[in-house]
Amino acid sequence: MALTLFLRRPAPTEPPAAEPEPRPETGETWTPEGVTIAQRYYNQAYAVVLVYTTDDGKTGTYYAVACLGCHFASAQDGRRTYNTRYGLTQAATAANEHATTCRALPRDIPARPDDNTVRERLQTWASGARRRDEDVQLWLSDLALLRLTLQRTDDWITNALQQLAIDQPEILRTERSQYSDYVSYYARRRPQN
């Protein structure tokens, strides 16, 4: 009897299913629009840590890491001085390192915001990039950390940015390449007050 007292251990908790439950409207697991999920890790409390990309691979594929339990998100390796964006190996290492130390409980999958909310977030992003001394070029790849909350395709975001440049030219301007159909976006410099 004394021996059984010392041999008791709490029952192990089972990890959740490997994939989230399918969404009723699509019958698929959660894959945010505009994002390709490459890997998933579980933290100590079984919250999902995602490795994902928003690139189409034309100029190389870069990855970002986001924890769905806490607010951790990363797209760049601060320990490197050259080419700081994550490749798949570096993103997987960062996700695994975070997953082994994070104890955040799982949260619900972020709901898809309505179009007006996404437009407001894009306006805030463009306004926050402005400087006093020069116009700042904005890249869609700079939105990598926001893509899980925007949940929109590149085409939708491009159209929204073009509309923002028309509606608020004091915040954002566009510039079309003379050699191709490529459009660049620039956050306008802040006024000198």
Secondary structure, 3 states (H helix, E strand, C coil): CHHHHHHCCCCCCCCCCCCCCCCCCCCCCCCCCCCEEEEEEECCCCCEEEEEECCCECCECCEEEEECCCCCEECECCCCCCCCEECHHHHHHHHHHHHHHCCCCCCCCCCCCCHHHHHHHHHHHHHHCCCCCCCEEECHHHHHHHHHHHCCCHHHHHHHHHHHHHHCCCCEEEEECCCCCCEEEEECCCCCC
